[in-house]
């Protein structure tokens, strides 16, 4: 794979697995991260990676989204595939104790940010007449201990609905849009390998498809 790959997402096991798979396939890729603004979410330290160019991104700002895409284009020369990974953090609280600030952060960074970024990416793909937009999210049912996690699933549901809308409109666009969902938590490495292999072999016939990965999905 010698294409310009742009990755965006937040710190998560799924994101790390996909980044590792990209790193094994390209000499250089760009990455933008949703910043950690939840005090209860701790981001692991990461080793330096010469193949990854990290770019600044403020998801709540449409101006930042435009600057981010331009910076990625300058670094890569052009973006051939943009891989957007939504795996929002878990914020647990009783409904009466849910901080207003957490609601704002989740809405601005993990919901609005995707709309702003996709608008900029699809604009350059449309103007150029080609490109691949890849939308990725986990789709496993929450465990019993996750009943108090209101914000993460809400952000994920928004991204899922956004993905479905983009896939439905894909046939009218000159670029390719594909989605990937994973119902098999704990198997992120295999899911990441499946995503990148599918992107390597992608064609116009794949446009608008949602690929479901998991024990009972048969990779459709």
C-alpha positions, 0 to 999 in steps of 0.5 A: 500500500503506497497511498496517502492514509489519513487517520482520525480518532480518539485514544482507544484499543480499536484506534491503536490496532488500526494505527498499528496495521497502517504502520505495517503497510505504509512509509508515512501516514498522518494522524489526528486525535480527539483530545482527552478532555475528560479527567477520568480518562487516562491516555497511555504514553506512546513511543515515537513513531517516525512513520506517523505525522501527528497533526493538531485538531480541535474537533469542535471547530470547523476552521480546525477541520479545514486546517487539518485536512489541508495540513494532511494534504501538504504532508502526504501530497494527497489523501487517498484514504481517510480512516475515521474511527469512532470509539468514544470513552465511557463516562459513568455517572448517575443521571442527576450527577452528570456534569454539564461540562462532560455533556458539552465535551462529548457533543462537541468533540465526539459528535459535531467534530465528525460532521465538520471533518467529513465535510472537509474530506468529502469536499476535496474528494469530490473536487478531485473526483476520487478518494476513499472515506472509511468509517469505523466503529465498534458495535458490540452490546454493552455489558451489564456494568455499563448501564450508567455509561450514557454519553459514550453510547449516545456519541456512538449512536450518532456516528452509526446513524451518520455512517448509514446516511453517508453510505446511503448517499454514496452512489451519487458521489465520485469517491468511495464511502465504506463502513466497518463495524465490529461486534467482537470486542477484544479482537481488534487486531483481526478487525484492523487487518480485515479493514486494511485488507479490504481497503487494499482491494477496494473498487467502485463496487464496494461503494456504499457498503457496510462491512460487519465483522464478528463471530456471526457476521460472515464479513458482510 
